[in-house]
């Protein structure tokens, strides 16, 4: 499993996952995208938008082979770029 190069990013690891990449099942690390952005803001002094742009261009879009990590959006930041005209409220549970 590949880790992100910066050791500070280990704080954003949620755990491992098994996923299909092409025709093979591989074990990858799963990172909390929002936590990575928080780390960038704290460590590098970026504002929220700068940190998301850096994450999107330099981390999320990087391909480092079949065991490239995956990123999970654990808060509502993803709704800012979601094309769905009626985003799902992920905080609300169906009863």
C-alpha positions in Angstrom: 0.0 0.0 0.0 1.3 3.4 -0.9 1.2 6.2 1.6 1.3 9.9 0.9 4.9 11.2 0.9 4.4 13.7 3.8 4.3 11.9 7.2 1.8 14.5 8.5 -0.8 13.1 6.2 -0.8 9.8 8.2 -3.3 11.6 10.5 -5.8 11.5 7.7 -5.7 7.7 7.1 -9.0 6.1 7.7 -7.8 2.6 7.0 -7.2 0.0 4.3 -9.7 -1.1 1.6 -9.8 -3.7 -1.1 -10.8 -2.3 -4.5 -10.8 -3.3 -8.1 -8.3 -1.6 -10.4 -8.7 -3.0 -13.9 -8.9 -6.7 -13.6 -7.1 -7.1 -10.3 -8.1 -6.6 -6.6 -5.6 -4.4 -4.7 -5.3 -3.2 -1.2 -5.1 0.6 -0.9 -5.1 3.2 1.9 -8.2 5.3 2.3 -7.7 8.9 3.3 -10.1 11.5 4.7 -9.9 14.3 2.0 -11.2 17.0 4.4 -8.6 16.1 7.0 -5.9 16.4 4.4 -7.2 19.9 3.6 -7.1 20.8 7.3 -3.5 19.6 7.5 -2.5 21.7 4.5 -4.2 24.7 6.0 -2.5 24.2 9.4 0.9 23.2 8.1 1.3 25.4 5.1 -0.9 28.4 6.0 -3.2 28.0 3.0 -6.7 29.2 3.1 -9.6 26.8 2.5 -9.8 27.4 -1.2 -6.0 27.2 -1.7 -5.9 23.9 0.2 -8.7 22.3 -1.8 -7.1 23.4 -5.0 -3.7 22.0 -3.9 -5.3 18.7 -2.8 -7.3 18.4 -6.0 -4.4 19.1 -8.4 -1.4 17.6 -6.5 -2.7 14.8 -4.4 -6.1 13.5 -5.5 -5.2 13.5 -9.2 -1.8 11.9 -8.7 -1.5 8.4 -10.1 1.2 6.4 -8.4 0.3 2.9 -9.7 -2.4 0.4 -9.0 -2.1 0.9 -5.2 -2.8 4.7 -5.5 -4.7 5.7 -2.4 -8.4 6.6 -2.5 -10.0 9.7 -0.9 -13.3 9.9 1.0 -15.2 13.1 1.6 -16.3 13.0 5.2 -18.1 16.3 5.4 -20.2 18.4 3.0 -17.3 20.1 1.1 -18.1 17.8 -1.8 -21.4 19.6 -2.3 -19.6 22.7 -3.5 -18.7 21.0 -6.8 -21.5 18.4 -7.0 -23.5 18.8 -10.3 -26.7 17.3 -8.7 -29.2 20.2 -8.5 -30.6 18.7 -5.2 -27.6 17.5 -3.2 -28.4 14.7 -0.7 -28.2 15.8 3.0 -25.7 13.3 4.3 -26.3 14.5 7.9 -29.9 13.4 7.8 -30.8 9.8 8.3 -33.9 8.0 6.9 -36.1 6.5 9.6 
